[in-house]
Amino acid sequence: ANVTANLLIANYFVIQGVSTGITANGNTLSNARPLTNHVNVVSTVVTDADGVQLPATVAGLSVKIVNISANSVNVFPVANSIINSLSANAAYVLTSNSRATFEAVSSTQWYTFG
């Protein structure tokens, strides 16, 4: 697999990509907003069930999501992937004012921490 990434290390700290002000949209796997950075701050979820989508599942990948909105956000895996013990393609519900780290352990499996 080809991997392209930007990595900055400063004084032994790894500086990771951050996206803030994310608006969740869509309520299905096919129309949820794709996440593009390691740290993602969701600030707007207009209605419960609006969603975001994790990037392609690659073992060792870690994605952090912070939901500072007033509503829960659905976090979808990419097609045919699983979060925790949910069914394939099912959304993980991240409640208002909460956060979770999603860790990929294979090409189809994510686990949440936090």
Buried (B, 14 or more C-beta within 10 A) or exposed (E): EEEEEEEEEEEEEEEBEEBEEBEBBBBEBEEBBEBEBBBBBBBBBEEBBBBBBBBEBEEEBEBBBBBBBEBBBBBBBBEEBBBEEBEEBBBBBBEBEBBBBBBBEEEBBBBBEE
